Amino acid sequence: MTSPDTATLLEDAADRIADISRADLQIMLRRAALRLRNAGAVSMEDDVEEALRDLASEFGMTRNDTIRFIVREWMEKNTYLPVHNLDEDGDVDGTA
């Protein structure tokens, strides 16, 4: 017999919210939070991990924030995401 996954348990709890105990709901929400927190882990080869650590240190960012930054930049440069252009006459609040 297999145990249901966290998403199935949460959906079932949502369907019968009046019948589920507070303790059971807390357990399910904590499990869901833990899974979400750990879902961001992406493993890389050793040389890539080393480069990520160096970049993260240089940027003053976490490893995951550095990965997000790199992916966003790549997607913008390859036109998968819109690029945020600044007007020449636009106000930049001291940053450009």
DSSP file (Angstrom, degrees, kcal/mol; ACC not computed):
  #  RESIDUE AA STRUCTURE BP1 BP2  ACC     N-H-->O    O-->H-N    N-H-->O    O-->H-N    TCO  KAPPA ALPHA  PHI   PSI    X-CA   Y-CA   Z-CA
    1    1 A M              0   0    0      0, 0.0     2,-0.3     0, 0.0     0, 0.0   0.000 360.0 360.0 360.0 133.3    0.0    0.0    0.0
    2    2 A T        -     0   0    0      1,-0.0     0, 0.0     0, 0.0     0, 0.0  -0.759 360.0-123.2-100.5 147.1    1.4    3.4   -0.9
    3    3 A S        -     0   0    0     -2,-0.3     2,-0.0     1,-0.1    -1,-0.0  -0.643  33.7-104.1 -86.1 145.8    0.8    6.5    1.1
    4    4 A P        -     0   0    0      0, 0.0    -1,-0.1     0, 0.0     2,-0.0  -0.330  38.6-110.0 -67.3 150.6   -0.8    9.5   -0.6
    5    5 A D     >  -     0   0    0      1,-0.1     4,-2.1     4,-0.0     5,-0.2  -0.256  30.0-102.1 -76.5 169.2    1.4   12.4   -1.5
    6    6 A T  H  > S+     0   0    0      1,-0.2     4,-2.5     2,-0.2     5,-0.2   0.876 120.1  54.0 -61.0 -41.2    1.3   15.8    0.2
    7    7 A A  H  > S+     0   0    0      1,-0.2     4,-2.5     2,-0.2    -1,-0.2   0.912 109.1  48.7 -62.2 -42.2   -0.7   17.5   -2.5
    8    8 A T  H  > S+     0   0    0      2,-0.2     4,-2.5     1,-0.2    -1,-0.2   0.909 111.4  50.0 -63.9 -42.0   -3.4   14.8   -2.4
    9    9 A L  H  X S+     0   0    0     -4,-2.1     4,-2.4     2,-0.2    -2,-0.2   0.912 111.8  47.8 -62.2 -42.7   -3.6   15.1    1.4
   10   10 A L  H  X S+     0   0    0     -4,-2.5     4,-2.4     2,-0.2    -2,-0.2   0.902 111.8  49.5 -66.4 -40.7   -3.9   18.9    1.1
   11   11 A E  H  X S+     0   0    0     -4,-2.5     4,-1.8     2,-0.2    -2,-0.2   0.916 112.1  48.6 -62.8 -42.5   -6.6   18.7   -1.6
   12   12 A D  H  X S+     0   0    0     -4,-2.5     4,-1.3     1,-0.2    -2,-0.2   0.902 111.0  50.3 -63.7 -41.5   -8.5   16.2    0.6
   13   13 A A  H  < S+     0   0    0     -4,-2.4     3,-0.3     1,-0.2     7,-0.2   0.897 108.6  52.3 -63.2 -40.4   -8.2   18.4    3.6
   14   14 A A  H >< S+     0   0    0     -4,-2.4     3,-0.9     1,-0.2    -1,-0.2   0.870 107.4  53.1 -63.7 -35.9   -9.5   21.4    1.6
   15   15 A D  H 3< S+     0   0    0     -4,-1.8    -1,-0.2     1,-0.2    -2,-0.2   0.782 123.4  27.5 -69.6 -26.6  -12.5   19.4    0.5
   16   16 A R  T >X S+     0   0    0     -4,-1.3     3,-1.5    -3,-0.3     4,-1.0  -0.279  74.5 147.5-130.2  49.0  -13.4   18.5    4.1
   17   17 A I  T <4 S+     0   0    0     -3,-0.9     3,-0.3     1,-0.3    -1,-0.1   0.798  70.9  56.1 -57.8 -33.5  -12.0   21.5    6.0
   18   18 A A  T 34 S+     0   0    0      1,-0.2    -1,-0.3    -3,-0.1    -2,-0.1   0.753 109.8  46.6 -71.9 -22.5  -14.7   21.4    8.7
   19   19 A D  T <4 S+     0   0    0     -3,-1.5     2,-0.3    -6,-0.2    -1,-0.2   0.607  90.8  93.4 -95.5 -13.5  -13.9   17.7    9.6
   20   20 A I  S  < S-     0   0    0     -4,-1.0     2,-0.1    -3,-0.3    -7,-0.0  -0.606  75.7-118.7 -88.6 141.3  -10.1   17.9    9.7
   21   21 A S     >  -     0   0    0     -2,-0.3     4,-2.3     1,-0.1     5,-0.2  -0.366  17.4-121.1 -75.7 155.2   -8.3   18.5   13.1
   22   22 A R  H  > S+     0   0    0      1,-0.2     4,-2.4     2,-0.2     5,-0.2   0.893 113.4  53.2 -60.8 -40.7   -6.2   21.4   13.7
   23   23 A A  H  > S+     0   0    0      2,-0.2     4,-2.2     1,-0.2    -1,-0.2   0.911 109.2  48.1 -63.5 -43.2   -3.2   19.2   14.5
   24   24 A D  H  > S+     0   0    0      1,-0.2     4,-2.4     2,-0.2    -1,-0.2   0.906 112.0  50.1 -64.0 -40.8   -3.5   17.2   11.2
   25   25 A L  H  X S+     0   0    0     -4,-2.3     4,-2.6     1,-0.2    -2,-0.2   0.902 109.4  51.4 -64.3 -40.7   -3.8   20.5    9.2
   26   26 A Q  H  X S+     0   0    0     -4,-2.4     4,-2.4     2,-0.2    -2,-0.2   0.918 109.8  49.7 -61.4 -43.4   -0.7   21.8   10.9
   27   27 A I  H  X S+     0   0    0     -4,-2.2     4,-2.4     2,-0.2    -2,-0.2   0.933 112.6  46.9 -61.2 -46.4    1.2   18.7   10.0
   28   28 A M  H  X S+     0   0    0     -4,-2.4     4,-2.5     1,-0.2    -2,-0.2   0.902 112.8  48.8 -63.8 -41.9    0.1   18.9    6.4
   29   29 A L  H  X S+     0   0    0     -4,-2.6     4,-2.5     2,-0.2    -1,-0.2   0.881 111.1  50.2 -66.8 -37.4    1.0   22.6    6.1
   30   30 A R  H  X S+     0   0    0     -4,-2.4     4,-2.4     2,-0.2    -2,-0.2   0.908 111.2  49.0 -66.2 -41.2    4.4   22.0    7.7
   31   31 A R  H  X S+     0   0    0     -4,-2.4     4,-2.5     2,-0.2    -2,-0.2   0.925 112.0  48.8 -61.0 -44.5    5.1   19.2    5.2
   32   32 A A  H  X S+     0   0    0     -4,-2.5     4,-2.5     1,-0.2    -2,-0.2   0.913 111.2  49.7 -62.7 -42.7    4.0   21.4    2.3
   33   33 A A  H  X S+     0   0    0     -4,-2.5     4,-2.6     1,-0.2    -1,-0.2   0.904 110.7  50.1 -62.7 -41.5    6.2   24.2    3.5
   34   34 A L  H  X S+     0   0    0     -4,-2.4     4,-2.1     2,-0.2    -2,-0.2   0.916 111.2  48.4 -63.9 -43.3    9.2   21.9    3.8
   35   35 A R  H  X S+     0   0    0     -4,-2.5     4,-1.2     2,-0.2    -2,-0.2   0.912 112.9  48.0 -63.7 -42.1    8.6   20.5    0.3
   36   36 A L  H  < S+     0   0    0     -4,-2.5     4,-0.5     1,-0.2     3,-0.3   0.911 111.1  50.8 -63.8 -41.9    8.3   24.0   -1.1
   37   37 A R  H >< S+     0   0    0     -4,-2.6     3,-0.5     1,-0.2    -1,-0.2   0.887 116.3  40.8 -63.2 -38.8   11.5   25.2    0.7
   38   38 A N  H >< S+     0   0    0     -4,-2.1     3,-1.4     1,-0.2    -1,-0.2   0.577  95.0  81.8 -87.1  -9.7   13.4   22.2   -0.6
   39   39 A A  T 3< S+     0   0    0     -4,-1.2    -1,-0.2    -3,-0.3    -2,-0.2   0.723  80.0  67.8 -69.0 -20.3   12.0   22.3   -4.1
   40   40 A G  T <  S+     0   0    0     -3,-0.5     2,-0.3    -4,-0.5    -1,-0.3   0.542  71.6 116.4 -77.7  -6.0   14.4   25.1   -5.1
   41   41 A A    <   +     0   0    0     -3,-1.4     2,-0.5    -4,-0.0    -3,-0.0  -0.487  39.1 178.7 -71.7 124.1   17.5   22.8   -4.9
   42   42 A V        -     0   0    0     -2,-0.3     2,-0.4     2,-0.0    -2,-0.0  -0.993  17.3-145.8-123.6 123.2   19.2   22.3   -8.3
   43   43 A S        -     0   0    0     -2,-0.5     2,-0.3     6,-0.0    -2,-0.0  -0.727  19.6-177.2 -94.3 142.0   22.3   20.2   -8.3
   44   44 A M        -     0   0    0     -2,-0.4     2,-0.0     1,-0.1    -2,-0.0  -0.779  34.6 -82.5-127.2 168.3   25.1   21.0  -10.7
   45   45 A E     >  -     0   0    0     -2,-0.3     4,-2.7     1,-0.1     3,-0.3  -0.297  50.3-102.5 -67.4 161.5   28.5   19.5  -11.6
   46   46 A D  H  > S+     0   0    0      1,-0.2     4,-2.2     2,-0.2     5,-0.2   0.874 120.6  50.2 -57.3 -42.6   31.4   20.3   -9.3
   47   47 A D  H  > S+     0   0    0      1,-0.2     4,-1.9     2,-0.2    -1,-0.2   0.869 112.8  47.2 -67.7 -34.4   32.9   22.9  -11.7
   48   48 A V  H  > S+     0   0    0     -3,-0.3     4,-2.7     2,-0.2    -2,-0.2   0.895 110.2  53.1 -71.0 -40.4   29.6   24.7  -12.1
   49   49 A E  H  X S+     0   0    0     -4,-2.7     4,-2.5     2,-0.2    -2,-0.2   0.909 109.1  49.6 -59.9 -42.1   29.0   24.6   -8.3
   50   50 A E  H  X S+     0   0    0     -4,-2.2     4,-2.2    -5,-0.2    -1,-0.2   0.924 111.5  47.7 -64.0 -43.6   32.4   26.2   -7.7
   51   51 A A  H  X S+     0   0    0     -4,-1.9     4,-2.7     2,-0.2    -2,-0.2   0.895 111.3  51.6 -63.6 -39.9   31.6   29.0  -10.3
   52   52 A L  H  X S+     0   0    0     -4,-2.7     4,-3.0     2,-0.2     5,-0.2   0.915 109.0  50.1 -62.8 -43.3   28.2   29.5   -8.7
   53   53 A R  H  X S+     0   0    0     -4,-2.5     4,-2.1     2,-0.2    -2,-0.2   0.921 112.3  47.7 -60.4 -43.5   29.8   29.9   -5.3
   54   54 A D  H  X S+     0   0    0     -4,-2.2     4,-2.4     2,-0.2    -2,-0.2   0.928 114.8  45.1 -64.0 -45.4   32.3   32.4   -6.6
   55   55 A L  H  X S+     0   0    0     -4,-2.7     4,-3.2     2,-0.2     5,-0.3   0.923 111.4  52.2 -64.3 -44.4   29.6   34.4   -8.4
   56   56 A A  H  X>S+     0   0    0     -4,-3.0     5,-2.4     1,-0.2     4,-1.2   0.905 111.9  47.0 -59.4 -41.2   27.3   34.4   -5.4
   57   57 A S  H  <5S+     0   0    0     -4,-2.1    -1,-0.2    -5,-0.2    -2,-0.2   0.921 113.6  47.9 -65.1 -44.0   30.1   35.7   -3.3
   58   58 A E  H  <5S+     0   0    0     -4,-2.4    -2,-0.2     1,-0.2    -1,-0.2   0.896 117.0  41.9 -64.3 -41.1   31.0   38.4   -5.8
   59   59 A F  H  <5S-     0   0    0     -4,-3.2    -1,-0.2    -5,-0.1    -2,-0.2   0.630 106.8-125.1 -80.4 -14.3   27.3   39.5   -6.2
   60   60 A G  T  <5S+     0   0    0     -4,-1.2     2,-0.3     1,-0.3    -3,-0.2   0.862  70.6 122.6  69.3  35.8   26.6   39.3   -2.5
   61   61 A M      < -     0   0    0     -5,-2.4    -1,-0.3    -6,-0.2    -2,-0.1  -0.760  67.1 -99.7-122.7 166.9   23.7   36.9   -3.2
   62   62 A T     >  -     0   0    0     -2,-0.3     4,-2.2    -3,-0.1     5,-0.1  -0.387  39.8-106.4 -77.4 167.1   22.7   33.4   -2.2
   63   63 A R  H  > S+     0   0    0      2,-0.2     4,-2.3     1,-0.2     5,-0.2   0.931 121.2  47.0 -59.5 -47.9   23.3   30.5   -4.5
   64   64 A N  H  > S+     0   0    0      1,-0.2     4,-2.5     2,-0.2    -1,-0.2   0.885 111.5  50.8 -65.5 -38.4   19.6   30.2   -5.4
   65   65 A D  H  > S+     0   0    0      2,-0.2     4,-2.5     1,-0.2    -1,-0.2   0.880 109.6  51.8 -65.1 -36.5   19.3   34.0   -6.0
   66   66 A T  H  X S+     0   0    0     -4,-2.2     4,-2.7     2,-0.2    -2,-0.2   0.915 109.5  48.7 -65.4 -42.5   22.4   33.8   -8.3
   67   67 A I  H  X S+     0   0    0     -4,-2.3     4,-2.7     2,-0.2     5,-0.2   0.929 112.0  49.4 -61.7 -45.0   20.8   31.0  -10.3
   68   68 A R  H  X S+     0   0    0     -4,-2.5     4,-2.6     1,-0.2    -2,-0.2   0.920 111.9  48.9 -58.6 -44.2   17.6   33.0  -10.6
   69   69 A F  H  X S+     0   0    0     -4,-2.5     4,-2.6     2,-0.2    -2,-0.2   0.926 112.4  47.2 -61.6 -47.1   19.5   36.1  -11.7
   70   70 A I  H  X S+     0   0    0     -4,-2.7     4,-2.6     1,-0.2    -2,-0.2   0.924 113.4  47.7 -62.6 -45.7   21.5   34.1  -14.3
   71   71 A V  H  X S+     0   0    0     -4,-2.7     4,-2.7     2,-0.2    -1,-0.2   0.923 112.8  48.5 -63.6 -43.9   18.4   32.4  -15.7
   72   72 A R  H  X S+     0   0    0     -4,-2.6     4,-2.5    -5,-0.2     5,-0.2   0.936 112.5  48.2 -61.5 -46.7   16.5   35.7  -15.9
   73   73 A E  H  X S+     0   0    0     -4,-2.6     4,-2.7     1,-0.2    -2,-0.2   0.924 113.2  48.0 -59.4 -45.1   19.3   37.5  -17.6
   74   74 A W  H  X S+     0   0    0     -4,-2.6     4,-1.7     1,-0.2    -1,-0.2   0.915 111.9  49.3 -62.6 -43.0   19.7   34.6  -20.1
   75   75 A M  H  <>S+     0   0    0     -4,-2.7     5,-2.9     2,-0.2     6,-1.5   0.876 113.1  46.9 -66.3 -37.3   16.0   34.5  -20.8
   76   76 A E  H ><5S+     0   0    0     -4,-2.5     3,-1.4     4,-0.2    -2,-0.2   0.925 112.3  49.2 -68.4 -44.2   15.9   38.3  -21.4
   77   77 A K  H 3<5S+     0   0    0     -4,-2.7    -2,-0.2     1,-0.3    -1,-0.2   0.790 113.6  46.5 -67.5 -26.4   18.9   38.3  -23.6
   78   78 A N  T 3<5S-     0   0    0     -4,-1.7    -1,-0.3    -5,-0.2    -2,-0.2   0.170 116.4-114.2-100.8  16.5   17.5   35.4  -25.7
   79   79 A T  T < 5S+     0   0    0     -3,-1.4    -3,-0.2     2,-0.2    -4,-0.1   0.703  83.2 121.7  59.2  27.6   14.1   37.1  -25.9
   80   80 A Y  S   <S+     0   0    0     -5,-2.9    -4,-0.2    -6,-0.2    -5,-0.1   0.714  81.5  32.6 -82.7 -22.7   12.2   34.5  -23.9
   81   81 A L  S    S-     0   0    0     -6,-1.5    -2,-0.2    -9,-0.1    -1,-0.1  -0.944  99.5 -98.6-127.0 150.8   11.2   37.3  -21.5
   82   82 A P        -     0   0    0      0, 0.0     2,-0.4     0, 0.0    -5,-0.1  -0.437  37.3-126.3 -67.8 143.8   10.6   41.0  -22.3
   83   83 A V        -     0   0    0     -7,-0.1     2,-1.2    -2,-0.1    -6,-0.0  -0.743  16.0-125.9 -90.7 137.4   13.5   43.3  -21.6
   84   84 A H        -     0   0    0     -2,-0.4     2,-0.2     2,-0.0    -1,-0.0  -0.721  33.2-165.1 -86.2  97.9   12.8   46.3  -19.4
   85   85 A N        -     0   0    0     -2,-1.2     2,-0.4     1,-0.0     0, 0.0  -0.582   9.0-143.3 -84.9 145.6   14.0   49.2  -21.5
   86   86 A L        -     0   0    0     -2,-0.2     2,-0.1    10,-0.1     6,-0.1  -0.897  18.5-122.1-105.6 137.3   14.6   52.6  -20.0
   87   87 A D    >   -     0   0    0     -2,-0.4     3,-0.9     1,-0.1     0, 0.0  -0.468  19.1-124.9 -70.9 149.0   13.7   55.8  -21.9
   88   88 A E  T 3  S+     0   0    0      1,-0.3    -1,-0.1    -2,-0.1    -2,-0.0   0.848 114.9  39.9 -63.1 -32.2   16.6   58.2  -22.5
   89   89 A D  T 3  S+     0   0    0      2,-0.1    -1,-0.3     0, 0.0    -2,-0.0   0.392  95.4 117.2 -96.0   2.8   14.5   60.9  -20.9
   90   90 A G  S <  S-     0   0    0     -3,-0.9     2,-0.5     1,-0.1    -4,-0.0  -0.269  72.1-107.4 -73.6 157.7   13.1   58.7  -18.2
   91   91 A D        +     0   0    0      1,-0.1    -1,-0.1     2,-0.1    -4,-0.1  -0.734  33.8 176.5 -85.3 125.9   13.6   59.2  -14.5
   92   92 A V    >   -     0   0    0     -2,-0.5     3,-1.9    -6,-0.1    -1,-0.1   0.305  41.0-124.0-113.8   6.7   15.9   56.5  -13.0
   93   93 A D  T 3  S-     0   0    0      1,-0.3     3,-0.1     3,-0.1    -2,-0.1   0.849  75.6 -49.5  53.1  40.1   16.1   57.8   -9.4
   94   94 A G  T 3  S+     0   0    0      1,-0.2     2,-0.4     2,-0.0    -1,-0.3   0.447 122.6  94.1  84.1  -0.8   19.9   58.0   -9.5
   95   95 A T    <         0   0    0     -3,-1.9    -1,-0.2     1,-0.1     0, 0.0  -0.952 360.0 360.0-124.1 147.1   20.5   54.5  -10.9
   96   96 A A              0   0    0     -2,-0.4    -1,-0.1    -3,-0.1   -10,-0.1   0.319 360.0 360.0-143.0 360.0   20.9   53.4  -14.5
